[in-house]
């Protein structure tokens, strides 16, 4: 009788130990899954912030693109000898609208800023433009838009830096690769382009 009792206790102990050993991998898998889910959610949150920040840039660029045709139409009658520059500004605007990536759009927008700067500088030689209130209003709006583009660009690039840093860190990079997260592109306007951003002083 005592022998049977000991066997029952031993069997019970073995069964509990076996069950505990079976729980270990389940616990490990659960912890890893929770960690992956948390990391994935951080990536998604950072990527969404980047997209939201790009929306701010895109809105300001669209505002500038809406103003450019009106400006070209307003000055082309007076600037008979600058038609090539007006065509260039219009062409760059079209190229920006069809740019396929943030990097490409940055390059086109940089060239567009330089062309607008040249346009404003040349316009100073035309007295009739200095007294045209419609043109002055357009130029002031473009100048304000340039300032907003620079502010939006700095915010966007900050979110890109944080997102890319998160992706590059180990072991985040392994998880990012697993779920297909890729580094975002900076919206670059070099120092020269920033210096040549239109400063309206007609």
N, C-alpha and C positions, 0 to 999 in steps of 0.2 A: 504494500500500500504506500509506504514511504517512497519506494522507488518510483512508482507511477507519479506521485506528486512532484518528485524532483524532475522527472522527464517533462511533465506539463510545464513547470516553471522554466526549464531550459528551452523548451520549444517556444514558449511565449516570448522569452528574451531574444531568441534568435529571430523570431518573426518581427519583433519591434526593431531590431537592429537592421534587418533586411529592408524593412519599410523606410527607415531613416536614410539608409544608403540610397534608396531609390529616389528619395525627395531631394537629395543634394543636386543632381543634375537639373532637376526641375527648377529649383531655386536659382541656380546659376543662369539657366536659360532665361528665366523671368527677369533677373537683374540686368542681364545683357540687353534683353529686349526693351526694358524700360529706359536704359541708357541710350540705346539707338533711337528710340522714339523721341526722347528729350532733345538729343542732338539734331535729329531731323527737323524738329519743330523750330529750333534756333536758326537753322539754315533757312527755313522757309520764311521766318520772321525777318531775318536780315535781307533776304532777297526781295521781299515785299517792300521793305523800306527803301531799297535801291530803286525799285520800279516807281514807287511813289515820288522819290526825289527826282527821277528822270522826268516824271510828269510835269514837275515845276519848270524844268528847263524847256521842255517841249511846248508848254503853254506860252512862254516868253518868246521862243523862236517863232511860233505861229503868229504871235502879235507883230513881231518885226516883219515877217513875210507879208502880212496883210498891209503894212504901212508902205513897203517898198514900191509896189506898183503905183500907188497914189503919188508918191514922191517923184518917181520917174515921169509920170504923166504930167505933173505940175512943172517940172524943170525942163523937159525936153524941148519945148518951144523956144526957150531962151538960150539953151546951151547947144547951139547948132554945131559947134565944132567939137563937141564931146560925146557924139553919138556912140562911139566905140566903147566908152566907159559905161554909158547907160545900158548898152547891150550886155556888157560884162556883168554888171550888177544883176540884171534880169536873169541872165544865164545861170549865175551862181545860186540865185534864189531857187530856180528850177532844180538844179543839181542837189541842193540840200533837201528838197522835198522828196527826192527819189533815192537818197543815200541809204545804203543797206545796213550800215552798222553805226554804232556810236562813234567809233574812231574815224570813219569816213565822213560822218556828218560834222565832226569837230574840225576836220581839215577844210571842208567847204565853208563852214561858218567863219573860220579864221580868215580865209580869203575874202569872204563877203564883208567882214568888218573892215578889212584893209581897203577894199574897193569903195565902201561907203565913206571912209575917212578921206580918200582921194577926191570923191565926188563933192564932199562938203568943202574941202580946201579949195578946189577949183571954183566952186559956186561963189566964193568970196569975191571973185573978179567980176561978178555980174551984179551991178547996182540994183537992177530991177528985182532981183531975187531977195535982196535984203529988206525990201519994203512989202513983200508979198506975205500977208498974214497967214494964208493957207500953208505956204511952204514953211514958214517959221513954226507953226503949230506942228506940222509933220516932223520937222527936225527935232523939236523939243520932245515929242513923243518917242522918237527913235532913240534919242539920248537917254531918256528915262528907261526905255526897254533894255538898252545895253547894260545899264547899271543892274537891273533886275536879273539879266542873264548871268552876270558875274556872281551875284549873290547865290542864285540857284545852282550855278556850276560848283561853287565851293561846297555847298551843302551836299550835292549829289556825289562829288568826289570823296567827301568824308564818309558817306555811307558805303561807297564802293571799297574804300580802304578797309573799313571794318569788316565788310563781307569777305573780301579777299583774304584778309589776315586770318579770319576764322577758318576759311577753307584750307589755308596753307599749313596750319598748325597740326602737329601730330598728337593724337591719332585721328583728328578731325578729317585730315586729307583722305584717309582710307574710307571713312564713311561718306564723305562728299563724293568720292569717285564711285562708290557703290550705288549711290542714289542719283548720280548724274548731275550734281551741282558743279557749275563751271564758274571761273572767275569772271567778274564783270569788267567792262572796259571803262577807263576813265574818259571824261569829256575834256579833251585837252585844248586849251588856247594858250599858246606860249606867251612869254613876257612881251614880245614885240607886238603881238596881236592885241594884248590888253592895253598897251601904250597907245595903239592906233585906234582904239575904240572911239567912235565918233564923238567929238566934243563940239557941240554946236555953239558957234560964236558969231553968227551972221548979224 
